[in-house]
Amino acid sequence: MATEIKLPRLGQGMESGTIVKWLKSEGDAVEKGEALYELDTDKVTQEVEAEASGLLLKIAVREGEVPVGQTIAVIGEAGEEVPEVAADEPEPAAEPEPEPEPEPQQEDGRPAERDEWPAVSSGGRVKASPLARRIARERGVDIASLRGTGPEGRIVAEDVERTEAGAAPAPAAAPAPVVSGEVERRELTSIRRTIARRLTEAWQIPVFQLRSSADMTRVNALVARLRENEEGPKLTVTDVLTKVCAAALMRHREVNAQWSDDVILLHPTANIGLAVAAPQGLLVPVIRAAERLTLAEIGVARSDLVTRARQGKLQREDLEDGTFTISNLGMYSVESFTAVLNRPQAAILAVGATEDRAVPVEGELAIRPMLTLTATFDHRAVDGAPAAGFLQSLKELLEEPALML
């Protein structure tokens, strides 16, 4: 019996995905567990495996955004009858044809321009992606009043966000080709749209920042000594920061937290996310249970995740379950900066460059390599005192790294 392949839910909160490319053609033999197509979600692009073995009898959706649970293909045996594939949103049962609705009019009574009409299907239902519907519902936007810029006038998440922000709708016509010497147009990827949406949401959270400086003399000496080992990846200051943050989070569990509507979740392990600038956008792969790992193990995990992030080979599970994030711009000679929360986490650490500064040491000025740490906290989940205690522990552990070993 033929098997309908439906778009899977690959993570909590996923409502839709975009089929980028099919790795098999209709009529090809497929083995269960074999890569079948590439799917672009709001976090990562990954290959999805076939759920059954047989022939790929039909590809119902070639490419584009698809809601979770919709049938996208059929796998079966040669000569088997292909079942009729259900549509995304089935049309209502046949009813007497209603009277035609009057054309929309402007305030002066003239007919409205075509591109001012809402995106309504033949069945009277607004055509919109599941993500667009959820965002509109959360922000109180009347989705029926919007004009979609997606395929066949479909309303997508960007249309809701643009309207909610008060901006004018984008033209429905296809963009003109880029001409040399003129403004370059870069179409938004799903990851860039998601980054914009998540940062906008994070900016509405009541936050506060704390800043401290740590003497990196002992950390630099430790890293230099460990880098003499020719086996495995070369350890970095980021590896030490990951280990130090994990140790401090175990001491101050109030910071290893997540705000929910009715509870504050305190996580039992420190799953440290590392902000990575990848070609497709900012990604935050996670090193799980970092408090249990040695520096060498953290170095191996960090090297693997960063390499795969820049190659576009991360899996969705690499990006999930983070409880705290480190964003390090020290390699760009940035002295200090403020990072935006990586929701739903309650804290993030922004790390600047290590610089030689004159500081008082035992009553006299001395030149020391100093690192500026700026932590941002969700004030709904974390109060000032535990946040300050966490940052103090970071400073102490960096200045005396033997305390974490």
Stockholm file with secondary structure:
# STOCKHOLM 1.0

chainA/1-405         MATEIKLPRLGQGMESGTIVKWLKSEGDAVEKGEALYELDTDKVTQEVEAEASGLLLKIAVREGEVPVGQTIAVIGEAGEEVPEVAADEPEPAAEPEPEPEPEPQQEDGRPAERDEWPAVSSGGRVKASPLARRIARERGVDIASLRGTGPEGRIVAEDVERTEAGAAPAPAAAPAPVVSGEVERRELTSIRRTIARRLTEAWQIPVFQLRSSADMTRVNALVARLRENEEGPKLTVTDVLTKVCAAALMRHREVNAQWSDDVILLHPTANIGLAVAAPQGLLVPVIRAAERLTLAEIGVARSDLVTRARQGKLQREDLEDGTFTISNLGMYSVESFTAVLNRPQAAILAVGATEDRAVPVEGELAIRPMLTLTATFDHRAVDGAPAAGFLQSLKELLEEPALML
#=GR chainA/1-405 SS CCEEEECCCCSTTCCEEEEEEESSCTTCEECTTSEEEEEECSSCEEEEECSSCEEEEEESCCSEEEETTCEEEEEECTTCCCCCCCCSSCCCCCCCCCCCCCCCBCTTSCBCCGGGSCCBCTTSCBCBCHHHHHHHHHHTCCGGGCCCCSGGGCBCHHHHHHHHTTCCCCCSSCCCCCCTTSCCCCCCCHHHHHHHHHHHHHTTSCEEEEEEEEECHHHHHHHHHHTTCCSSSCCCHHHHHHHHHHHHHHHCTTTSEEECSSCEEECSSCCEEECEEETTEEECCEETTGGGSCHHHHHHHHHHHHHHHHTTCCCGGGGSSCCEEEEECGGGTCCCCCCCCCTTBSEEEEEEEEEEEEEEETTEEEEEEEEEEEEEEETTTCCHHHHHHHHHHHHHHHHSGGGGC
#=GC SS_cons         CCEEEECCCCSTTCCEEEEEEESSCTTCEECTTSEEEEEECSSCEEEEECSSCEEEEEESCCSEEEETTCEEEEEECTTCCCCCCCCSSCCCCCCCCCCCCCCCBCTTSCBCCGGGSCCBCTTSCBCBCHHHHHHHHHHTCCGGGCCCCSGGGCBCHHHHHHHHTTCCCCCSSCCCCCCTTSCCCCCCCHHHHHHHHHHHHHTTSCEEEEEEEEECHHHHHHHHHHTTCCSSSCCCHHHHHHHHHHHHHHHCTTTSEEECSSCEEECSSCCEEECEEETTEEECCEETTGGGSCHHHHHHHHHHHHHHHHTTCCCGGGGSSCCEEEEECGGGTCCCCCCCCCTTBSEEEEEEEEEEEEEEETTEEEEEEEEEEEEEEETTTCCHHHHHHHHHHHHHHHHSGGGGC
//
